[in-house]
Amino acid sequence: MKKEAIQHFNTEEYIYPVKRNELVFKIRCAKKDISKCILVYWDRTKPENQKKQELKCCYRDRLFDYFQAKIIFHQIARYQKYYFELTDSSGNMMYYTANGLQQVIPKSGFFEYLYVNGTDVITFPEWAKGVIYYQIFPERFCNGNRGNDPEGCKPWGTLPDREHHMGGDLQGIIQRIPYLKELGIECIYLNPIFEADFNHKYATTDYFKIDSQFGTEETFRELVDTCHSYGIRIVLDGVFNHTGVHFKPFQDVLEKQEKSRYVKWFHINHYPVEPSHHNYECVGAYKWMPKLDTSNPEVREFILKVMFYWIDHYGIDGWRLDVADEVDPSVWVEARIRIKEKYPDKILLGETWGYAGKMLRGNQMDSVMNYVFRDALRDYIAEKSISVTEFDSRLNHMLAYYKDETDSLLYNLIDSHDTERFLYLCREDKTLLKLAVAFQILFPGSPAIYYGDEVGMTGDNDPDCRRCMEWGENADKDVKNWYQKMIQLRKNYSCIQSGSFRTVIADETTDTYGFVRKDETGSCYVILHRGTKNCKIECPVLERGVFAEVLSGELLREEDIGEAEFLNEDITEYKGKITLQMEPYSVKVIMSSSNSGKKQ
């Protein structure tokens, strides 16, 4: 038994409530080392009533297996003592407690879960589970009102730079809502629309006013109402880590220096203050965007006032929170408590570029922008810099380190206004883009489309990734049809929307990756072939009978598994296999015959 690999703490990463009477237990062990994992638990007032529950291996990365189980109690879960019985692949059993491993049944040193408070229970807006996002950079999406174009506006479609404007506005978005509905979009995320400096609007000057180049507050109200009438939700970008230098409190500091009542709103290094990154903390040493001191209670109250204002008065569906991991956590803790008390259905979505465990403990964000997902997909499909085995390991590691409930909400993007377009990374190869899109939309979580990807737009990093939306003959209809097809598949089958996940193929020889999504209605197998040659693939399946490849209509009959060895067969009960012929850069989506989860 590889003792050094075993890890469990009685913290929210390893034990957490999904209801007041329902706990999830998790433990990490070395890969393929533990053949059986049993949880022994009891109420501390009734030690004679010990119960046992087997934990299943749900995820497996390069080094570790991650076991978990859900326990339902008759009443509120409290004062639960527990330990683990671990049996390794050689049949040796050991007992794991808070004091570590031992060879005899423990008599002390048990783990203990004390009590489930109401706010301990992980909650999130149900609508956000697997929702399909669409990100819009307002300045570049559609010009619906030339009357509000900024001075010096460049012609639509001019290659972008960091200085000039193109005239996109809220009226243009309103005009294109039917297009988004047809595409299958369920929630729009808007980059900043408040009064601000620069074309990106991340240097806010007035948080209570729509920037005049985008329209008016009434235009915005019309946008929200139009979205809601089409069944589409809308999330705004909250830039609360920093402001623009023309933000009135900062202007007050420039004017009054040490005597300004706002000096403690910012991180002032020395006086006199003038626009310079040497005088105050700012974002990326960018003097035009001073950083707010979000640990200041007055600043925190201001941020909450802004967040409530746009929910109360305009009915937005939540906030995407810019560089959320740089803001004092107390802001998000208080925001969650106060906003969720009044509006439990509003989403809090944080920006981060790495593992976001500290923000996803149930007391801050509902979800985060999942750049970990994006980076894995970029490295495997676009840049081809990692093997299929490494790709599988990174995905399982990501899923294991978040809660299953969080996995279904993660904002899974392949690019954004801050990155190269995925097609650009693919060197304009649209077959690779389509491969990535199929994976993104059929994988657990909430797929997020950056405007224009669906019509084959390309572009290098900022500012080139912020080109004007293609509405004419340059829009790629084949790519758009592929997006629509994948989105419809996701909407048609409950197992794709919310089913479990298991890798079933990670074949180095053919460069093929496959996974299965499963729920009580049936299973969906997604097979991606990144290789450049035709190949034959044997895919293990969880059911017997006839399977349908939904993209081609081909029927596939299950065969006996025979002597074949398959990935994860020690933790998966395969019933047979199906044989597939894969073309280069191709994807197959296969439904089990038992799948009754299709929505009519």
C-alpha positions as CSV (number, residue, x, y, z in Angstrom):
1,M,0.0,0.0,0.0
2,K,1.4,3.4,-1.0
3,K,0.8,5.1,2.3
4,E,2.2,8.4,1.4
5,A,-0.4,9.0,-1.3
6,I,-3.5,8.6,0.9
7,Q,-5.1,11.9,1.8
8,H,-8.3,13.0,3.6
9,F,-9.0,15.9,5.9
10,N,-12.3,16.8,7.5
11,T,-12.4,20.0,5.4
12,E,-14.8,21.1,2.7
13,E,-12.5,19.7,0.0
14,Y,-13.0,16.2,1.3
15,I,-16.4,16.2,3.1
16,Y,-19.2,18.6,2.4
17,P,-23.0,18.7,2.6
18,V,-25.3,18.8,-0.5
19,K,-28.3,18.9,1.9
20,R,-28.5,19.3,5.7
21,N,-28.9,15.5,5.9
22,E,-26.6,14.5,3.1
23,L,-22.8,14.4,3.1
24,V,-20.3,13.7,0.3
25,F,-17.1,11.9,1.5
26,K,-13.9,11.9,-0.6
27,I,-10.4,10.4,-0.2
28,R,-7.4,10.3,-2.5
29,C,-5.2,7.2,-2.9
30,A,-2.4,6.2,-5.2
31,K,-3.4,5.2,-8.8
32,K,-4.5,1.5,-9.0
33,D,-3.3,0.9,-5.4
34,I,-6.6,0.5,-3.6
35,S,-9.0,-2.1,-4.7
36,K,-11.7,-1.4,-2.1
37,C,-12.4,1.6,0.0
38,I,-15.0,1.4,2.8
39,L,-16.2,4.3,5.0
40,V,-17.1,3.3,8.6
41,Y,-19.2,5.9,10.3
42,W,-21.5,6.4,13.3
43,D,-23.1,9.0,15.5
44,R,-20.7,9.7,18.4
45,T,-23.6,9.2,20.8
46,K,-24.2,5.7,19.4
47,P,-20.8,4.1,18.8
48,E,-22.5,0.7,18.8
49,N,-24.4,1.6,15.6
50,Q,-21.5,1.6,13.1
51,K,-22.5,1.6,9.5
52,K,-20.4,1.0,6.3
53,Q,-20.5,2.5,2.8
54,E,-18.2,1.6,-0.1
55,L,-16.7,4.6,-1.9
56,K,-16.2,4.3,-5.7
57,C,-13.3,5.5,-7.7
58,C,-14.8,8.4,-9.7
59,Y,-11.7,10.0,-11.2
60,R,-8.2,9.0,-12.0
61,D,-5.2,11.1,-13.0
62,R,-1.5,10.4,-13.6
63,L,-0.7,9.6,-10.0
64,F,-3.9,9.3,-8.0
65,D,-7.4,7.7,-7.7
66,Y,-10.2,9.7,-6.1
67,F,-12.9,7.8,-4.3
68,Q,-16.2,9.3,-3.1
69,A,-19.7,8.4,-1.9
70,K,-22.8,10.2,-0.8
71,I,-24.4,9.4,2.6
72,I,-28.0,10.2,3.4
73,F,-28.9,10.5,7.1
74,H,-32.3,10.4,8.7
75,Q,-31.9,13.8,10.3
76,I,-29.4,16.7,10.1
77,A,-25.9,15.3,9.7
78,R,-24.1,16.0,13.0
79,Y,-21.4,14.5,15.3
80,Q,-20.5,11.9,12.7
81,K,-17.3,10.0,13.6
82,Y,-15.7,8.0,10.8
83,Y,-12.6,6.3,9.4
84,F,-11.7,4.4,6.3
85,E,-11.0,0.7,5.6
86,L,-8.6,0.4,2.7
87,T,-7.7,-2.8,0.9
88,D,-4.9,-2.7,-1.6
89,S,-4.4,-4.6,-4.8
90,S,-2.6,-7.4,-2.9
91,G,-5.4,-7.9,-0.5
92,N,-3.8,-6.1,2.5
93,M,-6.2,-4.1,4.7
94,M,-5.3,-1.0,6.7
95,Y,-7.3,1.6,8.6
96,Y,-7.0,5.3,7.9
97,T,-7.9,7.8,10.7
98,A,-7.0,11.4,11.5
99,N,-3.8,10.0,13.0
100,G,-2.9,8.2,9.8
101,L,-2.7,4.5,8.8
102,Q,-2.7,1.6,11.2
103,Q,-3.0,-2.1,10.9
104,V,-5.6,-2.8,13.7
105,I,-9.1,-1.5,14.0
106,P,-8.8,1.9,15.5
107,K,-10.2,2.8,19.0
108,S,-9.4,6.6,18.8
109,G,-8.2,9.3,16.5
110,F,-11.3,9.3,14.4
111,F,-12.3,11.9,11.9
112,E,-15.4,13.8,12.9
113,Y,-18.0,16.0,11.1
114,L,-19.7,18.2,13.6
115,Y,-22.7,19.9,12.2
116,V,-24.4,21.1,9.0
117,N,-25.4,24.7,9.2
118,G,-27.8,26.0,6.6
119,T,-25.2,28.1,4.9
120,D,-22.8,25.1,4.8
121,V,-24.9,23.4,2.1
122,I,-23.5,23.9,-1.4
123,T,-26.2,25.8,-3.4
124,F,-26.3,27.3,-6.8
125,P,-28.9,28.5,-9.3
126,E,-30.4,25.4,-10.9
127,W,-30.6,27.1,-14.3
128,A,-26.8,27.5,-14.3
129,K,-26.2,23.7,-14.3
130,G,-24.9,23.0,-17.8
131,V,-26.2,26.3,-19.2
132,I,-24.8,27.4,-22.6
133,Y,-23.1,30.8,-22.4
134,Y,-22.3,33.3,-25.1
135,Q,-19.7,36.0,-24.4
136,I,-20.1,39.4,-26.2
137,F,-17.6,42.1,-26.4
138,P,-20.2,44.9,-27.0
139,E,-18.0,47.2,-29.0
140,R,-17.4,44.6,-31.7
141,F,-20.6,42.6,-31.9
142,C,-23.1,44.7,-33.8
143,N,-23.7,48.4,-34.5
144,G,-27.4,49.0,-34.1
145,N,-27.4,52.8,-33.7
146,R,-24.8,54.8,-35.6
147,G,-26.0,57.9,-33.7
148,N,-24.0,56.9,-30.6
149,D,-20.8,56.0,-32.5
150,P,-17.8,57.6,-30.7
151,E,-15.8,60.3,-32.6
152,G,-13.2,58.8,-34.9
153,C,-15.1,55.5,-35.1
154,K,-13.4,53.1,-37.6
155,P,-15.4,51.3,-40.4
156,W,-16.9,48.0,-39.2
157,G,-14.4,45.2,-39.8
158,T,-11.3,47.3,-39.6
159,L,-8.5,45.3,-37.9
160,P,-8.7,46.2,-34.2
161,D,-6.1,48.1,-32.1
162,R,-6.2,49.2,-28.5
163,E,-7.2,52.8,-29.3
164,H,-10.0,52.9,-31.8
165,H,-13.7,52.1,-31.7
166,M,-15.9,50.2,-34.2
167,G,-19.4,51.3,-33.0
168,G,-20.9,48.1,-31.5
169,D,-23.7,48.9,-29.0
170,L,-26.6,47.5,-27.0
171,Q,-29.1,48.2,-29.8
172,G,-27.1,46.0,-32.0
173,I,-27.2,43.1,-29.5
174,I,-31.0,43.6,-29.2
175,Q,-31.3,43.2,-32.9
176,R,-29.4,39.9,-32.8
177,I,-31.2,38.2,-30.0
178,P,-33.2,36.0,-32.5
179,Y,-29.9,34.9,-34.0
180,L,-28.6,33.8,-30.5
181,K,-31.9,32.0,-29.8
182,E,-31.6,30.1,-33.1
183,L,-28.0,29.2,-32.2
184,G,-29.2,27.7,-28.9
185,I,-27.7,30.2,-26.5
186,E,-29.1,30.3,-22.9
187,C,-27.1,33.0,-21.2
188,I,-25.2,36.0,-22.4
189,Y,-22.1,37.3,-20.6
190,L,-21.4,40.9,-21.5
191,N,-18.0,42.5,-21.2
192,P,-18.2,45.9,-19.4
193,I,-20.9,48.3,-20.4
194,F,-20.6,51.0,-17.7
195,E,-19.1,54.4,-18.4
196,A,-15.4,53.9,-18.7
197,D,-12.2,54.8,-20.5
198,F,-10.8,52.9,-23.5
199,N,-12.7,50.7,-25.9
200,H,-12.5,47.6,-23.6
201,K,-14.3,49.5,-20.8
202,Y,-12.3,47.9,-18.0
203,A,-11.4,51.3,-16.6
204,T,-14.7,52.2,-15.0
205,T,-15.5,55.9,-14.3
206,D,-19.2,55.5,-13.3
207,Y,-20.6,52.2,-12.1
208,F,-24.2,53.4,-12.2
209,K,-24.3,54.6,-15.8
210,I,-24.4,52.8,-19.2
211,D,-21.6,54.2,-21.4
212,S,-23.1,56.5,-23.9
213,Q,-21.4,54.8,-26.8
214,F,-23.4,51.7,-26.0
215,G,-26.8,53.4,-25.4
216,T,-28.8,54.5,-22.4
217,E,-30.2,52.9,-19.3
218,E,-33.4,52.5,-21.1
219,T,-31.7,50.7,-24.0
220,F,-30.2,48.3,-21.5
221,R,-33.6,47.7,-19.9
222,E,-34.9,46.8,-23.3
223,L,-32.0,44.4,-23.8
224,V,-32.7,42.6,-20.5
225,D,-36.4,42.4,-21.2
226,T,-35.8,41.2,-24.8
227,C,-33.4,38.5,-23.6
228,H,-35.8,37.3,-20.9
229,S,-38.7,37.2,-23.4
230,Y,-36.6,34.8,-25.5
231,G,-35.7,32.7,-22.5
232,I,-32.1,34.0,-22.4
233,R,-30.4,35.2,-19.2
234,I,-27.9,38.0,-19.0
235,V,-24.8,38.4,-16.8
236,L,-22.8,41.6,-16.5
237,D,-19.1,42.1,-16.0
238,G,-18.3,43.6,-12.6
239,V,-14.9,45.3,-12.6
240,F,-14.4,45.8,-8.8
241,N,-10.7,45.1,-8.4
242,H,-9.8,48.4,-10.0
243,T,-11.2,51.5,-11.6
244,G,-10.2,54.1,-14.2
245,V,-8.3,57.2,-13.2
246,H,-11.4,59.3,-14.0
247,F,-13.5,57.5,-11.4
248,K,-14.7,60.4,-9.1
249,P,-13.2,59.1,-5.9
250,F,-9.8,58.8,-7.5
251,Q,-10.2,62.2,-9.1
252,D,-10.9,63.5,-5.6
253,V,-7.6,62.0,-4.4
254,L,-5.7,63.7,-7.3
255,E,-7.3,67.0,-6.4
256,K,-7.1,66.9,-2.6
257,Q,-4.2,64.5,-2.0
258,E,-3.9,63.5,1.7
259,K,-7.0,65.4,2.6
260,S,-9.3,63.5,0.3
261,R,-11.9,61.3,2.1
262,Y,-11.1,58.6,-0.5
263,V,-7.4,58.1,0.2
264,K,-8.2,54.8,1.9
265,W,-10.2,53.5,-1.1
266,F,-6.9,53.0,-2.9
267,H,-3.4,51.7,-2.2
268,I,-1.5,54.9,-2.1
269,N,2.3,54.5,-1.8
270,H,3.4,58.1,-1.5
271,Y,2.4,61.7,-2.1
272,P,1.9,63.8,-4.1
273,V,-0.3,61.4,-6.1
274,E,-0.3,61.8,-9.9
275,P,-1.1,59.2,-12.6
276,S,1.9,56.9,-12.2
277,H,2.2,53.2,-11.1
278,H,4.9,54.4,-8.7
279,N,2.4,56.3,-6.6
280,Y,-0.3,53.7,-6.1
281,E,-1.0,50.1,-6.8
282,C,-2.7,49.4,-10.1
283,V,-3.4,46.5,-12.5
284,G,-0.3,45.2,-14.2
285,A,1.7,48.4,-13.5
286,Y,-0.9,50.1,-15.7
287,K,-1.3,53.6,-14.3
288,W,-4.7,54.3,-15.8
289,M,-6.3,51.6,-13.7
290,P,-5.7,52.1,-10.0
291,K,-6.5,49.2,-7.7
292,L,-9.2,49.6,-5.1
293,D,-8.5,48.6,-1.5
294,T,-11.2,46.0,-1.3
295,S,-10.4,45.2,2.3
296,N,-11.8,48.6,3.2
297,P,-15.4,48.2,4.5
298,E,-16.5,51.4,2.8
299,V,-15.2,50.1,-0.6
300,R,-16.9,46.7,0.1
301,E,-20.2,48.5,0.8
302,F,-19.9,50.5,-2.5
303,I,-19.3,47.3,-4.5
304,L,-22.4,45.7,-3.0
305,K,-24.4,48.8,-3.7
306,V,-23.4,48.5,-7.4
307,M,-24.2,44.8,-7.5
308,F,-27.6,45.2,-6.0
309,Y,-28.5,48.3,-8.1
310,W,-28.3,46.4,-11.4
311,I,-30.2,43.4,-10.1
312,D,-32.8,45.5,-8.3
313,H,-33.5,47.9,-11.0
314,Y,-32.9,46.0,-14.2
315,G,-33.3,42.3,-13.3
316,I,-29.9,41.0,-14.5
317,D,-29.2,37.4,-13.8
318,G,-25.9,37.7,-12.0
319,W,-22.3,38.9,-12.2
320,R,-19.1,37.8,-13.9
321,L,-16.5,39.2,-11.5
322,D,-13.3,40.4,-13.1
323,V,-10.0,39.2,-11.6
324,A,-12.0,37.9,-8.7
325,D,-9.0,36.1,-7.1
326,E,-7.3,39.5,-6.6
327,V,-10.2,41.0,-4.7
328,D,-10.3,40.6,-0.9
329,P,-12.3,37.4,-0.2
330,S,-14.5,39.2,2.4
331,V,-16.2,41.1,-0.5
332,W,-17.4,37.9,-2.1
333,V,-18.3,36.2,1.2
334,E,-20.5,39.2,2.1
335,A,-21.8,39.5,-1.5
336,R,-22.9,35.9,-1.5
337,I,-24.7,36.1,1.9
338,R,-26.5,39.3,1.1
339,I,-27.4,38.7,-2.6
340,K,-28.4,35.1,-2.1
341,E,-30.7,35.9,0.8
342,K,-32.7,38.1,-1.6
343,Y,-31.9,36.6,-4.9
344,P,-30.9,32.9,-4.6
345,D,-31.2,32.5,-8.3
346,K,-28.5,35.0,-9.3
347,I,-25.2,33.6,-10.3
348,L,-21.7,34.8,-9.1
349,L,-19.1,33.8,-11.7
350,G,-15.5,34.6,-10.9
351,E,-12.6,35.1,-13.3
352,T,-9.4,33.2,-12.5
353,W,-6.8,31.6,-14.6
354,G,-5.9,28.6,-12.4
355,Y,-7.3,26.3,-9.8
356,A,-10.1,28.1,-8.0
357,G,-10.6,26.0,-4.9
358,K,-10.5,28.9,-2.5
359,M,-13.4,30.6,-4.3
360,L,-15.5,27.5,-4.7
361,R,-15.9,26.3,-1.1
362,G,-19.6,27.3,-1.1
363,N,-19.1,30.7,0.5
364,Q,-18.0,32.8,-2.5
365,M,-18.6,31.9,-6.1
366,D,-21.1,29.6,-7.8
367,S,-18.7,29.0,-10.7
368,V,-15.5,30.3,-12.3
369,M,-14.1,30.8,-15.8
370,N,-12.4,27.5,-16.4
371,Y,-9.1,28.3,-18.0
372,V,-7.7,25.0,-16.7
373,F,-10.1,23.3,-19.1
374,R,-9.2,25.7,-21.9
375,D,-5.5,25.2,-21.5
376,A,-5.8,21.4,-21.6
377,L,-7.9,21.6,-24.8
378,R,-5.5,24.1,-26.4
379,D,-2.4,21.9,-25.6
380,Y,-4.0,18.7,-26.8
381,I,-6.0,19.7,-29.9
382,A,-4.6,23.0,-31.1
383,E,-0.9,22.9,-30.2
384,K,-0.6,19.1,-30.0
385,S,2.0,19.6,-27.2
386,I,0.7,16.9,-24.9
387,S,-0.2,13.3,-25.3
388,V,-3.7,11.8,-25.0
389,T,-2.7,10.3,-21.7
390,E,-1.6,13.6,-20.3
391,F,-4.8,15.2,-21.6
392,D,-6.8,12.6,-19.8
393,S,-4.8,13.1,-16.6
394,R,-5.3,16.8,-16.5
395,L,-9.1,16.6,-17.1
396,N,-9.6,14.0,-14.4
397,H,-7.4,16.0,-12.0
398,M,-9.5,19.1,-12.6
399,L,-12.8,17.3,-12.1
400,A,-11.6,15.5,-9.0
401,Y,-10.4,18.6,-7.2
402,Y,-13.7,20.4,-7.6
403,K,-17.0,19.1,-6.3
404,D,-19.2,17.2,-8.7
405,E,-21.9,19.9,-8.2
406,T,-19.3,22.6,-9.1
407,D,-18.1,20.6,-12.2
408,S,-21.6,20.9,-13.7
409,L,-21.4,24.7,-13.4
410,L,-17.9,25.5,-14.6
411,Y,-17.7,28.1,-17.3
412,N,-15.8,25.9,-19.9
413,L,-14.3,28.2,-22.5
414,I,-11.9,27.6,-25.4
415,D,-11.0,31.3,-25.8
416,S,-12.0,34.8,-24.8
417,H,-11.3,38.5,-25.2
418,D,-8.0,37.9,-23.3
419,T,-6.7,35.0,-25.4
420,E,-6.0,34.0,-29.0
421,R,-9.0,32.7,-30.9
422,F,-8.9,28.9,-30.8
423,L,-9.0,28.8,-34.6
424,Y,-5.9,30.9,-34.7
425,L,-4.1,28.4,-32.4
426,C,-5.3,25.7,-34.8
427,R,-3.5,27.5,-37.6
428,E,-6.9,28.1,-39.3
429,D,-7.7,24.4,-39.4
430,K,-11.4,24.3,-38.9
431,T,-11.5,20.5,-38.6
432,L,-9.5,20.9,-35.4
433,L,-11.8,23.7,-34.2
434,K,-14.8,21.4,-34.8
435,L,-13.1,18.6,-32.8
436,A,-12.6,21.0,-29.9
437,V,-16.1,22.4,-30.1
438,A,-17.6,18.9,-29.9
439,F,-15.5,18.1,-26.9
440,Q,-16.3,21.4,-25.2
441,I,-20.1,21.1,-25.7
442,L,-20.4,17.4,-24.8
443,F,-18.1,17.5,-21.7
444,P,-19.4,18.1,-18.2
445,G,-19.9,21.8,-17.3
446,S,-21.3,24.9,-19.0
447,P,-19.9,25.4,-22.5
448,A,-19.0,29.1,-23.2
449,I,-18.9,30.4,-26.8
450,Y,-16.9,33.6,-27.5
451,Y,-18.8,35.6,-30.1
452,G,-17.8,34.8,-33.6
453,D,-16.2,31.5,-32.9
454,E,-19.4,29.9,-34.3
455,V,-18.8,31.5,-37.7
456,G,-15.1,30.7,-37.9
457,M,-13.6,33.9,-36.7
458,T,-9.8,34.0,-36.0
459,G,-7.4,36.3,-34.4
460,D,-4.2,36.6,-32.4
461,N,-4.2,37.7,-28.7
462,D,-5.6,41.1,-27.6
463,P,-6.4,43.2,-29.5
464,D,-6.7,40.9,-32.6
465,C,-9.1,38.5,-30.8
466,R,-11.5,41.4,-30.6
467,R,-12.4,41.8,-34.2
468,C,-15.8,42.8,-35.4
469,M,-18.4,40.1,-35.7
470,E,-18.8,38.6,-39.1
471,W,-22.4,39.0,-40.2
472,G,-21.9,38.7,-44.0
473,E,-20.6,36.3,-46.5
474,N,-17.4,35.7,-44.5
475,A,-19.4,34.0,-41.8
476,D,-18.7,30.2,-42.1
477,K,-22.0,28.4,-42.3
478,D,-20.5,25.0,-42.0
479,V,-18.9,25.9,-38.6
480,K,-22.1,27.5,-37.4
481,N,-24.1,24.4,-38.4
482,W,-21.6,22.3,-36.4
483,Y,-22.1,24.4,-33.3
484,Q,-25.9,24.2,-33.7
485,K,-25.7,20.4,-34.1
486,M,-23.6,20.0,-30.9
487,I,-25.7,22.4,-28.9
488,Q,-28.9,20.5,-30.0
489,L,-27.3,17.2,-29.0
490,R,-26.6,18.6,-25.5
491,K,-30.2,19.8,-25.2
492,N,-31.7,16.6,-26.5
493,Y,-30.1,14.2,-24.0
494,S,-30.1,14.5,-20.2
495,C,-27.0,12.3,-19.9
496,I,-25.0,14.9,-21.8
497,Q,-26.4,17.8,-19.8
498,S,-25.8,16.3,-16.3
499,G,-24.6,12.7,-16.5
500,S,-21.5,11.3,-14.8
501,F,-18.1,11.2,-16.6
502,R,-15.6,8.4,-17.2
503,T,-12.7,8.1,-19.6
504,V,-13.0,5.0,-21.7
505,I,-10.3,5.5,-24.3
506,A,-6.9,7.2,-24.2
507,D,-5.0,5.4,-27.0
508,E,-1.5,6.6,-27.6
509,T,-1.1,4.5,-30.7
510,T,-4.0,6.0,-32.7
511,D,-4.1,9.3,-30.8
512,T,-7.8,8.8,-29.8
513,Y,-9.7,9.9,-26.7
514,G,-13.1,8.8,-25.5
515,F,-15.4,9.3,-22.6
516,V,-18.9,8.3,-21.5
517,R,-21.6,10.4,-20.0
518,K,-24.2,8.4,-18.1
519,D,-27.4,8.9,-16.1
520,E,-30.5,6.8,-15.4
521,T,-31.8,7.3,-18.9
522,G,-28.8,5.9,-20.7
523,S,-25.3,6.7,-21.9
524,C,-23.5,8.8,-24.5
525,Y,-20.0,7.9,-25.8
526,V,-17.9,10.7,-27.3
527,I,-14.9,9.5,-29.3
528,L,-12.3,12.0,-30.7
529,H,-9.6,11.0,-33.1
530,R,-6.8,13.6,-33.2
531,G,-4.7,11.4,-35.4
532,T,-3.9,12.0,-39.1
533,K,-4.7,8.5,-40.3
534,N,-7.7,6.3,-40.6
535,C,-7.9,3.8,-37.8
536,K,-10.1,1.2,-36.1
537,I,-11.0,1.7,-32.5
538,E,-12.6,-0.7,-30.0
539,C,-14.7,1.2,-27.5
540,P,-15.8,-0.5,-24.3
541,V,-19.5,0.0,-23.4
542,L,-21.6,-0.2,-20.2
543,E,-24.6,-1.8,-21.8
544,R,-25.5,-4.6,-24.1
545,G,-27.5,-4.2,-27.4
546,V,-27.5,-1.9,-30.4
547,F,-25.9,1.6,-30.3
548,A,-26.6,4.5,-32.7
549,E,-23.9,6.9,-34.0
550,V,-26.1,10.0,-34.0
551,L,-24.1,12.2,-36.4
552,S,-24.2,9.6,-39.2
553,G,-27.2,7.4,-38.2
554,E,-25.0,4.3,-38.3
555,L,-26.1,1.4,-36.1
556,L,-23.4,-0.5,-34.1
557,R,-23.9,-3.8,-32.4
558,E,-22.3,-4.6,-29.1
559,E,-19.7,-7.5,-29.2
560,D,-18.4,-9.7,-26.5
561,I,-15.4,-8.1,-24.7
562,G,-13.3,-11.2,-25.1
563,E,-9.7,-11.0,-24.1
564,A,-9.4,-7.3,-24.8
565,E,-8.0,-5.0,-22.2
566,F,-9.6,-1.6,-21.8
567,L,-8.8,1.7,-19.9
568,N,-10.1,1.8,-16.4
569,E,-11.6,-1.7,-16.5
570,D,-10.6,-2.2,-12.9
571,I,-13.0,0.6,-11.8
572,T,-15.7,0.2,-14.6
573,E,-18.1,-2.6,-15.3
574,Y,-17.9,-2.9,-19.0
575,K,-20.4,-5.2,-20.6
576,G,-19.0,-5.4,-24.1
577,K,-17.4,-3.4,-26.9
578,I,-18.2,-1.7,-30.2
579,T,-15.9,-1.3,-33.2
580,L,-15.5,2.1,-34.8
581,Q,-13.8,3.3,-38.0
582,M,-12.4,6.7,-37.4
583,E,-11.2,9.2,-40.0
584,P,-8.5,11.8,-39.3
585,Y,-9.6,14.7,-37.0
586,S,-13.1,13.1,-36.5
587,V,-15.6,12.7,-33.7
588,K,-18.3,10.1,-33.1
589,V,-21.2,10.5,-30.7
590,I,-22.8,7.2,-29.8
591,M,-26.0,6.7,-27.8
592,S,-26.9,3.5,-26.1
593,S,-30.2,1.8,-27.2
594,S,-31.5,2.2,-23.6
595,N,-31.2,6.0,-23.9
596,S,-34.7,7.4,-23.3
597,G,-33.5,10.8,-22.1
598,K,-34.1,12.5,-25.5
599,K,-36.4,15.4,-25.1
600,Q,-39.1,15.6,-27.7
